[in-house]
C-alpha cells in the first residue's frame, strides 16, 4: 500500500522547498497547485523534490500541466529535482 500523499514545506530566505511524499494523483496534484499558488509572489524560487513520490498510473496529466503553465507565467522560478521530475515538464 502506497503512503498517503503529503507535502513537507521548508521556507528559507528566497526559497520554498516542497518535498512531495506518497501517491501522486489528481487529488494530490490539486493540493500541490493550491499550495504553490499561495506562495507565488512571496518567494522567487520554489524547489520541488520528487524522490519520495509514487506515481499513480491512472493519473491524467493534462489538467495538472495546464495549471503548471499558468503558474509558470508568474514571477517565480520552479526547480524540480528527483526521480519524478519529468511529471513537471
FENZI-V150654 format. One record per backbone hydrogen bond with DSSP energy under -1.0 kcal/mol. CO is the residue of the C=O (numbers start at 1). NH is the residue of the N-H. Records with the same first field share a line. If there is no record, write none. Layout:
CO = NH ; NH
This chain:
3 = 23
6 = 21
8 = 19
10 = 17
12 = 15
14 = 45
15 = 12
16 = 47
17 = 10
18 = 49
19 = 8
21 = 6
22 = 54
24 = 56
25 = 29
26 = 30
27 = 31
28 = 32
29 = 33
30 = 34
31 = 35
32 = 36
33 = 37
34 = 38
36 = 40
39 = 42 ; 43
44 = 77
45 = 16
46 = 79
47 = 18
48 = 81
49 = 20
50 = 53
52 = 22
54 = 24
56 = 59
61 = 65
62 = 66
63 = 67
64 = 68
65 = 69
66 = 70
67 = 71
68 = 72
71 = 74
74 = 76
77 = 46
79 = 48
81 = 50
82 = 85
84 = 87
85 = 88
86 = 89
